[in-house]
Amino acid sequence: MITMVSSPRIPGFKLASVLLSLCLGGLLVLTLGGNRVEAQASPLAMGWKSFGIEGDIAYAPVRLDGYPLFSIATDLSQSDSNRSGIGALQMRRSRIENLLHNQLQTLLEQGIDPDDLQIVVTQLNKQTAVQAVVAGNPGRPMVTITALDAEIYGLTEADLADEVAQNIQTGLERGMAERQPAAQWRQAKQGAVGAAIAALLIALLAQINRWVGRSQHPLKHQLLVQQESLAQQQAALSPDEPLPEPITDLQHQIVRLKRRIERKTWLQRILQLSMVTLGLWGTAWVLQRFPQTRSLGLLLIRQPLGLLLLGLMLTLLIILSRLGIDRAVTQWVGTADTIPAVQLARRQQRGTTLAMAWKDVVTLFWIVVGGVMALNLVTLSAGFTLSLQLGALGLLASLVFQSTIQDALSGVLLLARDAYTIGDTVAIQDITGVVETMGLAMTQIRNSPGHLITLRNGQITSVANYSRDWARMDYAVLVDHDTDIRQALTVMAEVLQTLQASSDWADKLIDQPDILGVSQIDPQGILLQIRTQTAPGQQFSVLREYRLRLNQAFNAKGIRLALPQRELRYRDPDPRPSDHPSE
């Protein structure tokens, strides 16, 4: 007997879901707001991506205290490879940033007034350069403007040099102002507020996660009880016998229960990802408040936190897609008002199988999309270069996972042909059992001893489905030679008709009996045969009941079954002559 344990309602769960949505929305806004540092640069720097490749030109921003000031470029066609060209660009970028940082440190150490600082454009070896003039004393050039740098902005070298000089002037003055005691105290307060908000949101999400975890306990207990009951009932069956209807219903209950647990598990994954994301956001927020650590905070925003947000978004998309598949399959299955009961039962079985397979496909699709987006996030590749990389990865994946692709194609054909579904009793090669799981690549079958057997779909060449559309009870009995054959056949037909008229067995017999008559006569007896169609998977239970009733009817009519017979003959090969011959 199965004890049904109802899942308790989570107090305030709907409110918690609303709070979770608000937390995630606030997190997204604050994360985007964390990039406000990027927006504080001049329009010159805002016209380009942080890093990128356009044709043969690669470009990257030059930053001071995390603020982008301007971008520099290099020609990849002049290098041996894209990697060496990008490496040269990074070296030039690091050299310029070090010169800017050293200039700022010199200004702070010497206590220079911002009014005494002037960034000017000068000519150095017939090249346009930008240098600092402090209290009338010119310093070393900080950056040399190239024709390629001007080309990416669509400006002349002189015009670009003026813009760069203005941005450097603004950046150095801002850096000096941010390092004053009053500014640092303000930055510390902002960091503390951001850290407190992140800690509060993490605590709220942790509480929701505990609620969801507690709600899973009764469901998991109920699943364990039902699985133990299913295993016991399966063990009581013979190896070639399909599952009766109560066990099939129990399997469907287990599938629905697993679906509920799966949804809560996905919700927990979202909550856990959100907590990690909030922790990183809080850390990045605090680091961005201070000029000395702002670059590290921006790095957290651009890559680790960006990857976490991408994972969070993909998890939400996976959950919404899986819920959409459940809804679409439910609508496809229909109701008893629109289709016959027999078709409805089959559609319900098939719907469960299709839903699981499509969920695997959608999940794999979003994972691939997420991988591509993550690759684009952490690399400089863009456009055609990224397409080439993905093409190479796709070719490599097709070679490595060739057998898996073959299994998936076989799974698609099995699903399209409705060869079997979850809950069907099948014989695949020399394995007979009930289908517990069917995916695009793998099928799992539970046999009567309770063993779970996993098969690759690509290895399945033939399937015998005992649960599809209808089945046949085919029975033969050997009677004695002295039996009245017509009477025996009449009794066999009457027993089957009586069984069909019974309310307990009427729905399992779907056709009139087909009396085949005498099938064989041999020295052992006369073989009589009868058959009829049954509901799918019910032929074995009908056969057991028919044997019982036929035995009782034969006994009542005095019809005897054939008994094993053997005749022995003896021949004397050398008879002795008689001592007393007859006279």
C-alpha positions as CSV (number, residue, x, y, z in Angstrom):
1,M,0.0,0.0,0.0
2,I,1.3,3.4,-1.0
3,T,1.1,6.2,1.5
4,M,0.4,9.5,-0.3
5,V,2.2,12.4,1.4
6,S,0.9,15.8,0.3
7,S,3.4,18.6,-0.2
8,P,2.9,21.4,2.3
9,R,2.2,24.8,1.0
10,I,5.2,27.1,1.5
11,P,4.2,30.1,3.6
12,G,4.4,33.2,1.5
13,F,5.9,31.4,-1.4
14,K,4.2,33.7,-4.0
15,L,5.5,36.7,-2.0
16,A,8.9,35.1,-2.0
17,S,8.7,34.7,-5.8
18,V,7.9,38.3,-6.2
19,L,10.8,39.3,-4.0
20,L,13.1,37.1,-6.0
21,S,12.0,38.8,-9.2
22,L,12.6,42.2,-7.6
23,C,16.0,41.1,-6.4
24,L,17.0,39.9,-9.8
25,G,15.7,43.0,-11.5
26,G,17.5,45.2,-9.0
27,L,20.6,43.2,-9.5
28,L,20.5,43.7,-13.2
29,V,19.9,47.5,-12.8
30,L,22.7,47.8,-10.3
31,T,25.0,45.7,-12.4
32,L,24.3,47.8,-15.5
33,G,24.7,50.9,-13.2
34,G,28.1,49.5,-12.2
35,N,29.2,50.2,-15.7
36,R,28.5,53.9,-15.2
37,V,32.3,54.3,-15.1
38,E,32.3,53.5,-18.8
39,A,29.7,56.1,-19.5
40,Q,31.6,58.9,-17.8
41,A,34.2,58.9,-20.6
42,S,34.0,61.4,-23.4
43,P,31.9,60.8,-26.5
44,L,35.2,59.9,-28.3
45,A,35.7,56.8,-26.2
46,M,31.9,55.9,-26.2
47,G,31.9,55.4,-30.0
48,W,33.7,52.0,-29.8
49,K,33.5,48.7,-28.0
50,S,36.0,47.9,-25.2
51,F,37.8,45.5,-27.5
52,G,37.1,44.5,-31.0
53,I,38.3,43.5,-34.5
54,E,37.0,45.2,-37.6
55,G,38.4,43.6,-40.7
56,D,42.2,43.8,-40.4
57,I,42.1,46.4,-37.6
58,A,42.1,45.5,-33.9
59,Y,41.4,48.1,-31.3
60,A,41.5,48.4,-27.5
61,P,40.8,51.1,-25.0
62,V,43.3,52.9,-22.8
63,R,42.2,53.4,-19.3
64,L,43.2,55.4,-16.2
65,D,41.8,54.4,-12.9
66,G,39.3,52.2,-14.8
67,Y,37.9,55.1,-16.9
68,P,38.3,54.7,-20.7
69,L,40.1,57.7,-22.2
70,F,40.6,56.8,-25.8
71,S,41.2,53.8,-28.1
72,I,44.3,52.7,-30.0
73,A,44.5,50.4,-33.0
74,T,46.8,48.1,-34.9
75,D,46.9,46.5,-38.3
76,L,46.7,42.7,-38.1
77,S,47.6,42.3,-41.8
78,Q,51.1,43.5,-40.9
79,S,51.6,40.7,-38.4
80,D,52.4,37.1,-38.8
81,S,49.2,36.1,-37.2
82,N,46.2,37.7,-35.4
83,R,47.6,36.6,-32.1
84,S,50.9,38.3,-32.5
85,G,49.1,41.5,-33.8
86,I,46.8,41.6,-30.8
87,G,49.8,40.9,-28.5
88,A,51.6,43.9,-29.9
89,L,48.4,46.0,-29.3
90,Q,48.2,44.9,-25.7
91,M,51.9,45.8,-25.1
92,R,51.4,49.3,-26.5
93,R,48.2,49.7,-24.4
94,S,50.0,48.6,-21.2
95,R,52.9,51.0,-21.9
96,I,50.6,54.0,-22.4
97,E,48.6,53.1,-19.2
98,N,51.8,52.8,-17.2
99,L,53.0,56.2,-18.4
100,L,49.6,57.8,-17.4
101,H,49.7,56.1,-14.0
102,N,53.3,57.2,-13.3
103,Q,52.4,60.7,-14.3
104,L,49.5,60.7,-11.9
105,Q,51.7,59.4,-9.1
106,T,54.3,62.1,-9.7
107,L,51.6,64.8,-9.6
108,L,50.3,63.5,-6.2
109,E,53.8,63.1,-4.7
110,Q,54.8,66.6,-5.7
111,G,51.5,68.1,-4.6
112,I,50.9,69.8,-7.9
113,D,47.9,72.0,-8.1
114,P,45.6,70.9,-11.0
115,D,45.7,74.4,-12.4
116,D,49.4,74.0,-13.0
117,L,48.9,70.9,-15.1
118,Q,48.4,71.2,-18.9
119,I,48.2,68.4,-21.5
120,V,49.4,69.6,-24.9
121,V,49.9,68.3,-28.4
122,T,53.4,68.4,-29.8
123,Q,55.4,67.0,-32.8
124,L,58.1,64.4,-32.1
125,N,60.1,63.0,-34.9
126,K,57.5,64.0,-37.4
127,Q,54.8,62.3,-35.3
128,T,51.9,63.8,-33.4
129,A,52.4,63.2,-29.6
130,V,50.7,64.2,-26.4
131,Q,52.7,65.2,-23.4
132,A,52.2,66.8,-20.0
133,V,53.5,70.3,-19.0
134,V,53.7,70.8,-15.3
135,A,54.3,74.4,-14.1
136,G,55.7,75.2,-17.5
137,N,58.1,72.2,-17.5
138,P,57.3,69.8,-20.4
139,G,57.5,66.1,-19.5
140,R,58.1,63.0,-21.6
141,P,55.4,62.1,-24.3
142,M,52.7,59.8,-23.0
143,V,51.1,58.7,-26.2
144,T,51.9,58.9,-29.9
145,I,48.9,59.2,-32.3
146,T,49.2,57.0,-35.4
147,A,47.3,57.3,-38.7
148,L,45.5,54.0,-37.8
149,D,44.4,55.4,-34.5
150,A,42.8,58.4,-36.3
151,E,41.3,56.1,-39.0
152,I,39.1,54.2,-36.5
153,Y,37.6,57.5,-35.4
154,G,37.4,59.0,-38.9
155,L,39.4,62.0,-37.8
156,T,42.7,63.5,-38.7
157,E,45.7,62.9,-36.5
158,A,45.7,66.5,-35.3
159,D,42.0,66.5,-34.4
160,L,42.3,63.1,-32.6
161,A,45.4,64.4,-30.7
162,D,43.4,67.3,-29.4
163,E,40.6,65.0,-28.2
164,V,43.1,62.7,-26.5
165,A,44.8,65.5,-24.8
166,Q,41.5,66.8,-23.4
167,N,40.6,63.3,-22.1
168,I,43.9,62.8,-20.5
169,Q,43.7,66.2,-18.8
170,T,40.2,65.3,-17.5
171,G,41.4,61.9,-16.4
172,L,44.5,63.2,-14.4
173,E,42.5,65.9,-12.7
174,R,39.8,63.4,-11.7
175,G,42.4,61.0,-10.4
176,M,43.9,63.7,-8.2
177,A,40.5,64.7,-6.9
178,E,39.5,61.1,-6.1
179,R,42.5,60.6,-3.9
180,Q,41.7,63.4,-1.6
181,P,40.6,62.4,2.0
182,A,37.1,63.8,1.6
183,A,36.6,61.9,-1.6
184,Q,37.9,58.7,-0.2
185,W,35.6,58.9,2.8
186,R,32.6,59.3,0.4
187,Q,33.8,56.4,-1.6
188,A,34.0,54.2,1.6
189,K,30.4,55.1,2.5
190,Q,29.2,54.2,-0.9
191,G,31.0,50.9,-0.8
192,A,29.5,50.1,2.6
193,V,26.0,50.8,1.4
194,G,26.4,48.6,-1.6
195,A,27.9,45.8,0.4
196,A,25.0,46.0,2.9
197,I,22.4,45.9,0.1
198,A,24.1,42.8,-1.4
199,A,24.3,41.1,2.0
200,L,20.6,41.8,2.6
201,L,19.6,40.4,-0.8
202,I,21.8,37.3,-0.3
203,A,20.1,36.6,3.0
204,L,16.7,37.0,1.5
205,L,17.5,34.6,-1.4
206,A,19.1,32.1,1.1
207,Q,15.8,32.1,3.1
208,I,13.8,31.5,-0.1
209,N,16.3,28.7,-1.0
210,R,15.7,27.0,2.4
211,W,11.9,27.2,1.9
212,V,12.2,25.5,-1.5
213,G,14.5,22.9,-0.1
214,R,12.1,22.1,2.8
215,S,9.2,21.8,0.3
216,Q,11.2,19.1,-1.5
217,H,11.5,16.8,1.5
218,P,7.9,15.4,1.5
219,L,8.0,15.0,-2.3
220,K,11.3,13.1,-2.2
221,H,9.9,10.8,0.6
222,Q,6.8,10.2,-1.5
223,L,9.0,9.4,-4.5
224,L,11.1,6.9,-2.5
225,V,8.0,5.1,-1.2
226,Q,6.5,4.8,-4.7
227,Q,9.7,3.6,-6.2
228,E,10.0,0.9,-3.5
229,S,6.4,-0.2,-4.1
230,L,7.0,-0.3,-7.8
231,A,10.1,-2.4,-7.4
232,Q,8.2,-4.9,-5.2
233,Q,5.4,-5.2,-7.6
234,Q,7.7,-5.6,-10.6
235,A,9.7,-8.3,-8.8
236,A,6.5,-10.4,-8.4
237,L,5.9,-10.6,-12.1
238,S,7.3,-13.3,-14.5
239,P,10.1,-12.2,-16.9
240,D,7.8,-12.3,-20.0
241,E,4.9,-10.6,-18.4
242,P,4.1,-6.9,-19.0
243,L,3.1,-4.6,-16.2
244,P,-0.6,-4.6,-15.2
245,E,-2.6,-1.3,-15.3
246,P,-2.0,-0.4,-11.6
247,I,1.7,-0.6,-12.0
248,T,1.5,1.5,-15.2
249,D,-0.5,4.1,-13.3
250,L,2.1,4.1,-10.5
251,Q,4.8,4.7,-13.1
252,H,3.0,7.8,-14.4
253,Q,2.6,9.1,-10.9
254,I,6.4,8.7,-10.4
255,V,7.0,10.6,-13.6
256,R,4.7,13.5,-12.5
257,L,6.4,13.5,-9.1
258,K,9.9,13.7,-10.6
259,R,8.7,16.6,-12.8
260,R,7.6,18.5,-9.6
261,I,10.9,17.8,-7.9
262,E,12.8,18.8,-11.1
263,R,11.0,22.2,-11.2
264,K,12.0,22.9,-7.6
265,T,15.5,21.8,-8.3
266,W,15.8,24.3,-11.1
267,L,14.4,27.0,-8.9
268,Q,17.1,26.3,-6.4
269,R,19.7,26.5,-9.1
270,I,18.5,30.0,-9.9
271,L,18.6,31.0,-6.3
272,Q,22.1,29.7,-5.8
273,L,23.3,31.4,-9.0
274,S,21.7,34.6,-7.9
275,M,23.4,34.5,-4.5
276,V,26.8,34.0,-6.1
277,T,26.1,36.8,-8.6
278,L,25.1,39.1,-5.8
279,G,28.2,38.3,-3.9
280,L,30.4,39.1,-6.9
281,W,28.3,42.2,-7.6
282,G,28.8,43.5,-4.1
283,T,32.6,42.9,-4.3
284,A,32.8,44.6,-7.7
285,W,30.7,47.6,-6.4
286,V,33.1,48.1,-3.5
287,L,36.2,47.8,-5.6
288,Q,34.8,50.3,-8.2
289,R,34.4,53.0,-5.5
290,F,38.1,53.4,-5.1
291,P,40.4,54.5,-8.0
292,Q,43.2,52.1,-6.9
293,T,40.9,49.0,-7.3
294,R,38.4,50.2,-9.9
295,S,40.1,48.3,-12.8
296,L,39.7,45.0,-10.8
297,G,36.1,45.8,-10.1
298,L,35.5,46.5,-13.8
299,L,37.2,43.2,-14.6
300,L,34.7,41.4,-12.3
301,I,31.8,43.2,-14.0
302,R,33.0,42.3,-17.5
303,Q,33.9,38.7,-17.2
304,P,33.1,36.7,-14.0
305,L,30.0,38.6,-13.2
306,G,29.0,38.7,-16.8
307,L,29.4,35.0,-17.1
308,L,27.2,34.5,-14.0
309,L,24.5,36.8,-15.3
310,L,24.7,34.8,-18.6
311,G,24.3,31.6,-16.7
312,L,21.4,33.0,-14.7
313,M,19.7,34.2,-17.9
314,L,20.2,30.8,-19.6
315,T,18.8,29.0,-16.6
316,L,15.7,31.1,-16.7
317,L,15.3,30.5,-20.4
318,I,15.7,26.7,-19.9
319,I,13.1,26.7,-17.2
320,L,10.7,28.8,-19.2
321,S,11.3,26.6,-22.3
322,R,10.7,23.4,-20.3
323,L,7.5,24.8,-18.8
324,G,6.4,25.8,-22.3
325,I,7.0,22.3,-23.6
326,D,4.9,20.9,-20.8
327,R,2.1,23.3,-21.7
328,A,2.3,22.5,-25.4
329,V,2.4,18.8,-24.9
330,T,-0.6,19.0,-22.5
331,Q,-2.6,20.8,-25.2
332,W,-1.5,18.3,-27.8
333,V,-2.7,15.4,-25.7
334,G,-6.2,16.8,-25.4
335,T,-9.0,15.7,-23.1
336,A,-11.6,12.9,-22.9
337,D,-14.1,15.4,-24.5
338,T,-12.2,15.6,-27.7
339,I,-10.7,12.2,-28.4
340,P,-11.6,8.6,-27.5
341,A,-10.4,7.1,-24.2
342,V,-8.1,4.6,-25.8
343,Q,-6.3,7.3,-27.9
344,L,-6.2,9.6,-24.9
345,A,-4.4,7.0,-22.8
346,R,-1.8,6.4,-25.6
347,R,-1.3,10.1,-26.1
348,Q,-0.7,10.6,-22.4
349,Q,2.0,8.0,-22.5
350,R,3.5,9.4,-25.7
351,G,3.2,13.0,-24.4
352,T,5.4,12.1,-21.3
353,T,8.0,10.7,-23.6
354,L,8.0,13.5,-26.1
355,A,8.2,16.1,-23.3
356,M,11.3,14.5,-21.8
357,A,13.0,14.3,-25.2
358,W,12.2,17.9,-26.3
359,K,13.3,19.2,-22.9
360,D,16.7,17.5,-23.5
361,V,16.9,19.1,-26.9
362,V,16.0,22.6,-25.7
363,T,18.4,22.4,-22.7
364,L,21.2,21.3,-25.1
365,F,20.3,24.2,-27.4
366,W,20.5,26.8,-24.7
367,I,23.7,25.4,-23.4
368,V,25.3,25.7,-26.9
369,V,24.0,29.2,-27.2
370,G,25.4,30.1,-23.8
371,G,28.8,28.6,-24.7
372,V,29.0,30.7,-27.8
373,M,28.0,33.9,-25.9
374,A,30.5,33.0,-23.2
375,L,33.2,32.5,-25.8
376,N,32.4,35.9,-27.3
377,L,32.4,37.5,-23.8
378,V,35.9,36.3,-22.8
379,T,37.7,36.7,-26.1
380,L,38.5,39.5,-28.5
381,S,37.0,37.6,-31.4
382,A,34.1,39.1,-33.3
383,G,32.2,38.7,-36.5
384,F,33.9,36.5,-39.2
385,T,36.7,35.4,-36.9
386,L,34.3,34.0,-34.3
387,S,32.3,32.3,-37.0
388,L,35.5,30.5,-38.2
389,Q,36.2,29.4,-34.7
390,L,32.7,28.1,-34.2
391,G,32.9,26.3,-37.5
392,A,36.1,24.5,-36.4
393,L,34.6,23.7,-33.1
394,G,31.5,22.3,-34.8
395,L,33.6,20.1,-37.1
396,L,35.6,18.8,-34.1
397,A,32.5,18.1,-32.1
398,S,30.9,16.2,-35.0
399,L,34.0,14.0,-35.2
400,V,34.3,13.4,-31.5
401,F,30.5,12.9,-30.8
402,Q,29.8,11.0,-34.0
403,S,28.3,8.0,-32.2
404,T,26.2,10.3,-30.0
405,I,24.8,12.1,-33.0
406,Q,23.9,8.7,-34.5
407,D,22.1,7.7,-31.3
408,A,20.2,11.0,-31.3
409,L,19.1,10.6,-34.9
410,S,17.9,7.0,-34.1
411,G,16.0,8.5,-31.1
412,V,14.3,11.0,-33.3
413,L,13.2,8.2,-35.7
414,L,11.9,6.1,-32.7
415,L,9.9,9.0,-31.4
416,A,8.5,9.9,-34.8
417,R,7.4,6.3,-35.4
418,D,6.0,5.9,-31.9
419,A,8.0,2.7,-31.5
420,Y,7.6,2.8,-27.8
421,T,7.0,5.3,-25.0
422,I,7.6,5.5,-21.2
423,G,5.5,2.8,-19.5
424,D,5.4,0.4,-22.5
425,T,6.4,-3.2,-22.2
426,V,8.9,-4.0,-24.9
427,A,11.3,-6.7,-26.0
428,I,14.5,-5.1,-27.5
429,Q,16.8,-7.8,-28.8
430,D,17.0,-10.2,-25.9
431,I,15.9,-7.8,-23.2
432,T,12.3,-7.6,-22.0
433,G,11.0,-5.1,-19.6
434,V,9.2,-1.7,-19.0
435,V,10.6,1.5,-20.5
436,E,11.4,3.8,-17.6
437,T,13.3,6.6,-19.5
438,M,13.6,7.5,-23.2
439,G,15.8,10.2,-24.5
440,L,17.3,11.1,-27.8
441,A,20.5,9.1,-27.1
442,M,19.6,6.5,-24.5
443,T,16.7,4.2,-23.4
444,Q,16.5,2.7,-20.0
445,I,14.5,-0.5,-19.4
446,R,13.5,-2.1,-16.1
447,N,13.2,-5.9,-16.3
448,S,11.2,-8.1,-14.0
449,P,14.1,-8.8,-11.5
450,G,14.3,-5.0,-11.1
451,H,17.5,-4.4,-13.1
452,L,17.8,-1.1,-14.9
453,I,19.3,-1.7,-18.3
454,T,20.6,1.2,-20.4
455,L,20.6,0.9,-24.2
456,R,22.0,3.3,-26.9
457,N,19.3,4.2,-29.4
458,G,21.8,3.6,-32.2
459,Q,22.1,0.0,-31.2
460,I,18.3,-0.7,-31.3
461,T,17.5,-2.5,-34.6
462,S,14.2,-4.2,-33.7
463,V,11.5,-3.6,-31.1
464,A,8.6,-5.8,-30.0
465,N,6.0,-3.6,-28.3
466,Y,3.5,-5.5,-26.1
467,S,1.6,-2.4,-25.1
468,R,0.8,-0.8,-28.5
469,D,-2.8,-0.6,-29.9
470,W,-3.9,-4.2,-29.2
471,A,-2.5,-7.6,-28.2
472,R,-3.6,-11.3,-28.8
473,M,-4.3,-14.1,-26.4
474,D,-3.3,-17.3,-28.3
475,Y,-4.0,-20.5,-26.3
476,A,-3.7,-24.2,-27.3
477,V,-4.7,-27.2,-25.2
478,L,-4.0,-30.9,-25.7
479,V,-7.0,-33.2,-25.0
480,D,-7.3,-37.0,-25.0
481,H,-8.0,-39.0,-28.2
482,D,-11.4,-40.1,-26.8
483,T,-12.6,-36.5,-26.3
484,D,-15.7,-35.2,-28.1
485,I,-13.9,-32.5,-30.1
486,R,-17.0,-30.5,-31.0
487,Q,-18.0,-30.4,-27.3
488,A,-14.5,-29.4,-26.2
489,L,-14.5,-26.5,-28.8
490,T,-17.9,-25.4,-27.7
491,V,-16.8,-25.3,-24.0
492,M,-13.7,-23.3,-24.9
493,A,-15.8,-20.7,-26.8
494,E,-18.4,-20.5,-24.0
495,V,-15.7,-20.0,-21.3
496,L,-14.2,-17.1,-23.3
497,Q,-17.6,-15.5,-24.0
498,T,-18.4,-15.8,-20.2
499,L,-15.1,-14.1,-19.5
500,Q,-15.9,-11.4,-22.0
501,A,-19.3,-10.7,-20.4
502,S,-17.8,-10.2,-17.0
503,S,-17.6,-6.6,-15.9
504,D,-14.1,-7.1,-14.6
505,W,-12.7,-8.4,-17.9
506,A,-15.0,-6.8,-20.5
507,D,-12.7,-3.8,-21.1
508,K,-9.7,-6.1,-21.5
509,L,-11.2,-8.2,-24.3
510,I,-11.8,-6.2,-27.5
511,D,-12.9,-8.8,-30.0
512,Q,-15.0,-12.0,-30.4
513,P,-13.1,-15.3,-29.9
514,D,-11.5,-16.9,-33.0
515,I,-11.8,-20.7,-32.7
516,L,-9.1,-22.2,-34.9
517,G,-10.2,-25.7,-34.1
518,V,-8.0,-28.8,-34.4
519,S,-4.4,-27.7,-34.9
520,Q,-2.6,-31.0,-34.6
521,I,-3.2,-34.7,-34.0
522,D,-0.3,-36.8,-32.7
523,P,0.2,-39.8,-30.6
524,Q,0.0,-37.7,-27.4
525,G,-3.5,-36.3,-28.1
526,I,-5.4,-33.7,-30.1
527,L,-4.3,-30.1,-30.0
528,L,-7.2,-27.5,-29.9
529,Q,-6.5,-23.8,-30.4
530,I,-8.4,-20.6,-29.7
531,R,-7.4,-16.9,-29.8
532,T,-8.8,-13.4,-29.3
533,Q,-7.7,-9.8,-29.2
534,T,-7.1,-8.0,-25.9
535,A,-6.3,-4.6,-24.8
536,P,-2.6,-3.8,-25.1
537,G,-0.5,-5.5,-22.4
538,Q,-3.5,-7.4,-21.0
539,Q,-3.0,-10.7,-22.9
540,F,-1.2,-12.4,-20.0
541,S,-3.6,-11.5,-17.3
542,V,-6.6,-12.6,-19.5
543,L,-4.7,-15.9,-20.3
544,R,-4.2,-16.7,-16.6
545,E,-7.9,-16.2,-15.9
546,Y,-9.0,-18.1,-19.0
547,R,-6.9,-21.1,-18.0
548,L,-8.5,-21.2,-14.5
549,R,-12.0,-21.1,-15.9
550,L,-11.4,-23.6,-18.7
551,N,-9.9,-26.1,-16.2
552,Q,-13.1,-25.8,-14.1
553,A,-15.3,-26.2,-17.2
554,F,-13.4,-29.2,-18.5
555,N,-13.7,-30.9,-15.1
556,A,-17.5,-30.2,-15.0
557,K,-18.0,-31.7,-18.5
558,G,-15.7,-34.7,-18.0
559,I,-13.3,-33.6,-20.7
560,R,-9.9,-35.1,-20.1
561,L,-6.6,-33.6,-21.0
562,A,-4.1,-35.8,-22.8
563,L,-1.7,-37.9,-20.7
564,P,1.8,-38.8,-21.7
565,Q,1.7,-42.3,-23.3
566,R,4.5,-44.7,-24.2
567,E,4.3,-48.2,-25.8
568,L,7.0,-50.8,-25.2
569,R,7.5,-53.8,-27.5
570,Y,9.8,-56.7,-26.9
571,R,11.1,-59.2,-29.5
572,D,13.2,-62.3,-28.7
573,P,16.0,-62.5,-31.3
574,D,16.9,-66.2,-30.7
575,P,14.0,-68.4,-29.5
576,R,15.1,-71.8,-28.0
577,P,13.7,-75.1,-29.3
578,S,11.2,-76.7,-27.2
579,D,12.3,-79.8,-25.2
580,H,8.9,-81.3,-25.5
581,P,7.7,-80.8,-29.1
582,S,4.1,-81.2,-29.6
583,E,2.9,-84.4,-31.0
